[in-house]
Amino acid sequence: MPTPREGSAVLEFHDVWFGYEPGRPVLRGVSFRVPRRGHLALIGPSGAGKSTVFALIERFYDPDRGRILADGADLRRLDRTVHRSGIGLVDQDCPVLHGTLLENLTYAAPEASGAEVERVIELAGLGELVTRLPLGLDTPVGERGAALSGGERQRVAIARTLLARPRLLLLDEPTAHLDAENEAALRRTIDQVAAECALIVIAHRFTTIRTAAQVIVLDQGVVSASGTHHDLVASSGYYRGLAAEWTGRDADSPATVPPTRLNSTEPEP
Ligand code: ATP
């Protein structure tokens, strides 16, 4: 990513159209703005185009129409490698490699200082895990090592990505069940990371969506609503429907966004 310009957003989509095949647009006129700090949640049913937004941000594809700006500069004009060096991606699949927890954290940044490692452990809420493991950071994890839960694995991946000090972190939140402790840890991590850099989360959990500074609802490639949780409760029939489903559930049963819910709602008022 280029050097920041005062006042510019870290990323902006301006009326972006994109399709994998000619004549079949997957994103249709998508616009949004990502400030330098803060948590933006991207929600919508399966196939709405959320992962495609991430693919365009990383510049695996260019828009067919419209523009994507990073720090005010058109992505098409930026060197791909330089642009990607400012972006961290944590996807749903977070394998733990053979080796110790420390090696898992630092394999992409072996020169990271002890203080840097401490910082990302704190940010990713891994302090308790380190204390619990028999050899702390030197405990073997992964195959035949100490078993980490899905939530811990994802926070290890977040910590590893943060070591590179990305300006923008893209997080594809797990759809799989997390226990209450891991769910709360993920929410705290998201809050802490959002204080450090720009964060876009493909979100599937009410606990993380309701604390986002901005929620964008994508429906069949179109931004059908955006705003805070409170804005959307007031303005979006779709969101109200989701919120009613979520809050109707047992609080101990972490709720995820039903993949087909959007298609079954009435049109927006
Ligand atoms: P999910 O929540 O299931 O991951 P999503 O909202 O992330 O869905 P995308 O993965 O962005 O949606 O897919 C949007 C549309 O683009 C879908 O119709 C999908 O089939 C199509 N699509 C995604 N990737 C490709 C590809 N590489 N080639 C062709 N079509 C694709």
Boltz pocket constraint, residues with backbone or C-beta under 6 A from the ligand:
constraints:
  - pocket:
      binder: B
      contacts: [[A, 20], [A, 21], [A, 26], [A, 44], [A, 45], [A, 46], [A, 47], [A, 48], [A, 49], [A, 50], [A, 51], [A, 52], [A, 53]]
      max_distance: 6.0
